[in-house]
Amino acid sequence: MRSISSGRHHATFEFGDLRVISLRDGYIDMPPTRLRTEDGCVLGELPPSVPLVGDNLRLSVNAFFVTDGTRSVLIDTGASDNWHDPTMGLIYDALDEAGIDRARITDVAITHNHEDHVSGLIAPGGSQAFPGLERVWIGAGDTSVFTGRLAPILDRVVPVSELVSINEWATAIPTPGHTPGHTVYEIRSGAGHLIVWGDTVHVPTLQFERPGVSWEFDGDQSQARTARAALLERLTRPHHFVAGAHLDSPGIARVSASGAGYALEYLAPPIG
């Protein structure tokens, strides 16, 4: 996989015969007290390698568009105006910047039901963001989110309860823990395997080196920790890559084993 272009809100990668476009929705600031030890307690002092902005952790929020030139899948949709924060909701600018026509997106795959991942299905003002939408793939345990503002999308929801193919190069893989329906998406090409995840890792400067550290909003912290361990081990295989919703934008990297944990090597410099 190699980076071939970038802008203020997007970066494009060549991945065999596919194109993977990272789309920056923005960032959110969270207190370090969201981090948890393996016994569920608030994590103590952070190591110097974990940067703070003011007193907060700054989490990038990314979505990913994958296309073979004919078919495409948008993985996650950002927060739209549901977060009420001017640092979020930039995915529509990112799509425009990357030259992606929202009206031609037929398949959206959601990693889980939290608002910074699913809310972008509805644009600011209440219109449907993707007028050509035919299918929304989401873990069966998370489909209850399609009420209220998201109710108009319900008739296109495809619940994922087991490993299922979206097309010949994209597969949905249930990884419950963060939420009951948390799902990752494996993208395959002649160049290898790309795992696109949502909230498997929130703080990349800490949770690769110390994968036992969890997050306050992991619904089942033990299950989320187990899912993270399995995915990290899988990513150490040759020709495997990760695209992460909360990895530093553009959020595409390699993973290698390092001591008792793992090391992350980004494939492109940061954007935003």
Order of alpha helices (4+ residues) and beta strands (2+ residues): beta-beta-beta-beta-beta-beta-alpha-beta-alpha-beta-beta-beta-beta-beta-beta-alpha-beta-alpha-beta-beta-beta
